[in-house]
Amino acid sequence: LYTESKTTDSLAVKIVEKLKAIKPCSVFISRDSRNNDYFETVLKGNGYTVFSSALIDMKAIAFPDVPRTDWLFFSSKNAVKFFFQQQPLLQEIKIGCVGKSTADELRKYGKRADFIGYSTDTKLTGKQFASTVGNKTVLFPQAKESMRSIQQVFSNPKQCIDLFVYQTLKKSDITIPQFDLAVFTSPSNVDAFFEKNTIHASQKVIAMGDSTAAALKRHGVNKCSLTNTFDDLGLVRAVFAQ
């Protein structure tokens, strides 16, 4: 929770009022539970019920030699993982990441990002990255089903080279219990959810990023909240704000 006050006298009161305003409910999030999961720990500690389950599986796609470009850009942690797991041979190259969590994943492979987006608005991040790149070429390791949100911002499509490094496969054996609030982490999870499920008027929805919100809109969900960051803290803040 985040609270501001111009006087210290009222700060404690505002914090207590915010804490009292939190109403625990049941939450579904479209990702698998992890060890020491901050999102689950904080919510359960405040009386929430949490069901975590990814609705998609991911499968690596073998790729040939990496095309020579000036930049690499990763739009997700999975893109980083499936790219570097194949141990590509890279020349000296600059690397961009859509956000901090993707840059953190990149560091696991001994690399550091030269550009990190700090907005959940992917179009804004794309414009900032395109401005940074100028007329240089960019390789985009990505999912086969990628919406190519960043590439679409570039005025010269020839600058952008796509490289499929993994594909998503919908799970068919997930039964989602009744929930009050759903948190969707990707467009692919949205599409998989609506194959068997629906969102009712009484249920609230949170989307990670504009692409996920756009996928929800395609399925008739016109009202959803966006996280202000792509990390767990942003997710928790979004839930508490409902």
C-alpha positions as CSV (number, residue, x, y, z in Angstrom):
1,L,0.0,0.0,0.0
2,Y,1.2,3.5,-0.8
3,T,0.0,6.6,1.0
4,E,1.0,10.3,0.9
5,S,0.3,13.0,3.3
6,K,1.5,16.6,3.7
7,T,1.4,16.3,7.5
8,T,2.7,13.4,9.6
9,D,-0.2,13.8,12.0
10,S,-2.7,12.3,9.5
11,L,-0.4,9.8,7.8
12,A,-1.0,7.0,10.3
13,V,-4.7,7.5,10.1
14,K,-4.7,7.3,6.3
15,I,-2.7,4.1,6.3
16,V,-5.1,2.5,8.8
17,E,-8.1,3.6,6.8
18,K,-6.6,2.0,3.7
19,L,-5.9,-1.3,5.5
20,K,-9.4,-1.4,6.8
21,A,-10.8,-0.8,3.3
22,I,-9.1,-4.0,2.0
23,K,-11.8,-6.6,1.5
24,P,-10.3,-10.1,1.1
25,C,-11.8,-12.2,-1.8
26,S,-11.0,-15.2,-4.0
27,V,-8.4,-14.5,-6.7
28,F,-7.4,-16.5,-9.8
29,I,-4.1,-15.7,-11.5
30,S,-3.1,-17.3,-14.8
31,R,0.4,-18.5,-13.8
32,D,1.7,-21.4,-11.8
33,S,2.6,-21.1,-8.2
34,R,6.3,-20.6,-7.4
35,N,8.5,-21.1,-4.3
36,N,8.4,-18.1,-2.0
37,D,5.7,-16.5,-4.3
38,Y,5.4,-12.9,-3.1
39,F,2.0,-12.4,-4.7
40,E,0.5,-15.4,-3.0
41,T,2.2,-14.8,0.3
42,V,1.0,-11.2,0.6
43,L,-2.5,-11.9,-0.5
44,K,-3.0,-15.0,1.7
45,G,-1.5,-13.1,4.6
46,N,-4.3,-10.6,4.2
47,G,-7.0,-13.2,4.1
48,Y,-7.3,-13.7,0.4
49,T,-7.9,-17.1,-1.3
50,V,-5.5,-17.6,-4.2
51,F,-5.7,-20.2,-7.0
52,S,-2.6,-20.1,-9.3
53,S,-2.5,-22.0,-12.6
54,A,-1.1,-21.3,-16.0
55,L,-3.5,-22.1,-18.8
56,I,-0.8,-22.7,-21.4
57,D,2.3,-24.8,-21.8
58,M,5.4,-23.7,-23.7
59,K,7.5,-25.7,-26.1
60,A,10.9,-24.6,-27.5
61,I,11.3,-24.1,-31.2
62,A,14.8,-24.9,-32.5
63,F,16.2,-22.0,-34.6
64,P,19.2,-21.9,-37.0
65,D,22.1,-19.5,-36.7
66,V,21.2,-16.1,-35.2
67,P,20.9,-13.3,-37.9
68,R,23.4,-10.5,-37.4
69,T,21.7,-7.4,-36.1
70,D,22.6,-4.4,-34.0
71,W,20.1,-5.0,-31.2
72,L,18.2,-7.8,-29.5
73,F,14.8,-7.1,-27.9
74,F,12.9,-9.4,-25.5
75,S,9.3,-8.8,-24.8
76,S,9.0,-11.5,-22.0
77,K,11.0,-13.6,-19.6
78,N,10.0,-16.7,-21.6
79,A,11.6,-15.2,-24.8
80,V,14.8,-14.7,-22.8
81,K,14.8,-18.3,-21.4
82,F,14.0,-20.1,-24.7
83,F,16.5,-18.0,-26.6
84,F,19.5,-18.5,-24.3
85,Q,18.7,-22.1,-23.5
86,Q,19.8,-22.9,-27.1
87,Q,23.1,-21.3,-26.4
88,P,23.2,-19.0,-29.5
89,L,26.5,-17.7,-30.7
90,L,26.3,-13.9,-30.4
91,Q,28.6,-11.2,-31.6
92,E,28.8,-7.9,-29.6
93,I,25.2,-6.7,-29.5
94,K,23.0,-4.3,-27.5
95,I,19.9,-5.7,-25.7
96,G,16.6,-4.2,-24.9
97,C,13.9,-5.5,-22.6
98,V,10.2,-4.7,-22.2
99,G,10.5,-4.3,-18.4
100,K,12.4,-4.9,-15.3
101,S,11.4,-8.5,-14.7
102,T,12.5,-9.4,-18.2
103,A,15.8,-7.6,-17.6
104,D,16.2,-9.6,-14.3
105,E,15.7,-12.9,-16.3
106,L,18.4,-11.7,-18.7
107,R,20.9,-11.3,-15.9
108,K,20.5,-15.0,-15.1
109,Y,22.3,-15.7,-18.4
110,G,25.1,-13.2,-17.7
111,K,23.7,-10.4,-19.8
112,R,22.6,-6.9,-19.0
113,A,20.1,-4.8,-20.8
114,D,21.1,-1.6,-22.5
115,F,17.4,-0.5,-22.7
116,I,14.6,-1.3,-20.2
117,G,11.0,-0.2,-20.6
118,Y,9.3,1.2,-17.5
119,S,5.7,1.5,-18.7
120,T,3.0,-1.1,-18.9
121,D,1.9,0.7,-22.1
122,T,3.7,-1.4,-24.7
123,K,3.2,1.2,-27.4
124,L,4.9,3.8,-25.3
125,T,7.8,1.4,-24.6
126,G,8.0,0.6,-28.3
127,K,8.2,4.3,-29.2
128,Q,10.9,4.9,-26.7
129,F,12.9,1.8,-27.9
130,A,12.5,2.8,-31.6
131,S,13.8,6.2,-30.7
132,T,16.8,4.7,-28.9
133,V,17.5,2.3,-31.8
134,G,17.3,4.9,-34.6
135,N,18.0,3.3,-37.9
136,K,19.7,0.2,-36.5
137,T,18.4,-3.4,-37.0
138,V,16.7,-5.4,-34.2
139,L,16.2,-9.2,-33.7
140,F,13.1,-10.1,-31.8
141,P,13.2,-13.6,-30.2
142,Q,9.5,-14.3,-29.5
143,A,6.6,-16.7,-29.3
144,K,5.2,-18.0,-32.6
145,E,1.9,-16.5,-31.5
146,S,3.4,-13.1,-30.6
147,M,1.2,-10.0,-31.3
148,R,4.4,-8.1,-32.3
149,S,3.3,-5.0,-30.4
150,I,6.8,-3.4,-30.3
151,Q,7.6,-4.1,-34.0
152,Q,4.5,-2.4,-35.1
153,V,5.8,0.9,-33.7
154,F,8.8,1.0,-36.1
155,S,8.2,3.1,-39.2
156,N,10.6,0.9,-41.2
157,P,9.5,-2.8,-40.9
158,K,12.8,-3.9,-42.5
159,Q,14.6,-3.0,-39.3
160,C,12.8,-5.7,-37.4
161,I,13.7,-9.4,-37.8
162,D,11.5,-12.0,-36.0
163,L,12.9,-15.2,-34.6
164,F,10.5,-17.8,-33.2
165,V,12.0,-19.5,-30.1
166,Y,9.0,-21.0,-28.5
167,Q,5.2,-21.7,-29.0
168,T,2.3,-21.8,-26.6
169,L,0.0,-24.8,-26.2
170,K,-3.3,-24.5,-24.5
171,K,-3.9,-26.8,-21.5
172,S,-7.2,-28.8,-21.5
173,D,-7.2,-30.2,-18.0
174,I,-7.4,-27.1,-15.8
175,T,-10.6,-26.6,-13.7
176,I,-10.8,-23.1,-12.3
177,P,-12.7,-22.7,-9.1
178,Q,-15.2,-19.9,-8.5
179,F,-13.4,-16.5,-8.0
180,D,-14.2,-12.9,-7.4
181,L,-11.2,-11.5,-9.2
182,A,-9.0,-12.7,-12.1
183,V,-5.5,-11.7,-12.9
184,F,-4.4,-12.4,-16.5
185,T,-0.7,-12.4,-17.2
186,S,-0.7,-12.8,-21.0
187,P,-2.9,-12.7,-24.1
188,S,-2.4,-16.5,-24.6
189,N,-3.7,-17.2,-21.2
190,V,-6.7,-15.0,-21.9
191,D,-7.5,-17.0,-25.1
192,A,-7.1,-20.3,-23.3
193,F,-9.4,-19.2,-20.4
194,F,-12.3,-18.3,-22.7
195,E,-12.3,-21.7,-24.4
196,K,-14.1,-23.1,-21.4
197,N,-14.8,-20.2,-19.1
198,T,-16.6,-16.9,-19.0
199,I,-16.4,-13.7,-17.0
200,H,-19.5,-12.7,-15.1
201,A,-20.6,-9.1,-14.4
202,S,-19.9,-9.5,-10.7
203,Q,-16.3,-10.6,-11.3
204,K,-13.4,-8.1,-11.5
205,V,-10.5,-8.4,-13.9
206,I,-6.9,-7.3,-13.9
207,A,-4.6,-7.4,-17.0
208,M,-0.8,-7.3,-17.1
209,G,-0.2,-4.9,-20.0
210,D,-2.1,-3.4,-22.9
211,S,-1.7,-6.5,-25.1
212,T,-3.5,-8.7,-22.4
213,A,-6.2,-6.0,-22.0
214,A,-6.7,-6.0,-25.8
215,A,-7.1,-9.8,-25.7
216,L,-9.7,-9.5,-23.0
217,K,-11.6,-6.9,-25.1
218,R,-11.7,-9.3,-28.0
219,H,-13.5,-11.7,-25.7
220,G,-16.1,-9.1,-24.6
221,V,-14.4,-7.9,-21.4
222,N,-14.4,-4.1,-21.9
223,K,-13.7,-3.2,-18.3
224,C,-10.5,-4.2,-16.6
225,S,-7.8,-2.7,-14.5
226,L,-4.1,-2.5,-15.6
227,T,-1.1,-3.1,-13.4
228,N,1.3,-0.2,-13.1
229,T,4.3,-2.5,-13.3
230,F,4.9,-6.0,-14.6
231,D,6.3,-7.3,-11.3
232,D,4.6,-9.0,-8.3
233,L,4.4,-5.7,-6.4
234,G,2.4,-4.2,-9.3
235,L,0.1,-7.2,-9.2
236,V,-0.5,-6.9,-5.5
237,R,-1.2,-3.2,-5.7
238,A,-3.7,-3.8,-8.4
239,V,-5.5,-6.4,-6.3
240,F,-5.6,-4.2,-3.2
241,A,-6.9,-1.3,-5.3
242,Q,-10.1,-3.2,-6.3
